[in-house]
Every structure is written in C-alpha cells, then in structure tokens.
C-alpha cells in the first residue's frame, strides 16, 4: 500500500516537474529524498480515489495540488534553475 501510494504521488508530481524540463534522474532523486511527503500525498489520493465517481475529477485536482505544493515550499526554484537555463533560449540582441 505504501509503495503504491508513493508511486501514485510520484506520477502526479512528475507531470508538474516535467513541464519545466527537469532531468529524470533529478526528479527521481528529489522524490526519493522527500519520500515521506510523497507517501502522505499518495495516501490522501488513494483514500479519495476510493470514493465512487470522484476518480473522474481527481487527476486534474491532483496535478494542481502538486503544483501548489511545489509553489508553497519553494521547491521549483531549488530544482529547476539549470533546467530553465537549458530550456529557455537566449534573448535576441539588437
């Protein structure tokens, strides 16, 4: 149950982090380092998924919750600088 909950949370966290082009090994290293937080997030998701018909609304809500979590604790600024520099093209000079 715990591993499945962690994987469920990792799935939704991975969607958010993939948008900003963080390398896969860095994502996995972050997820293993914060496994307790992801475990609790996954347990809440698994509990909500047990409610009939809530499964249809839960995936978008879970992605928004993961993005909100990253924003509140400031993790995006810590894990994305190199990824943003690599993904953003340089500004044109005149």
Secondary structure by P-SEA (a helix, b strand, c coil): caaaaaaaaaaaaaaaaaaacccaaaaaaaaaaaaaaaaaaaaaaaaaaaccccccccaaaaaaaaaaaaaaacccccccaaaaaaaccccccc
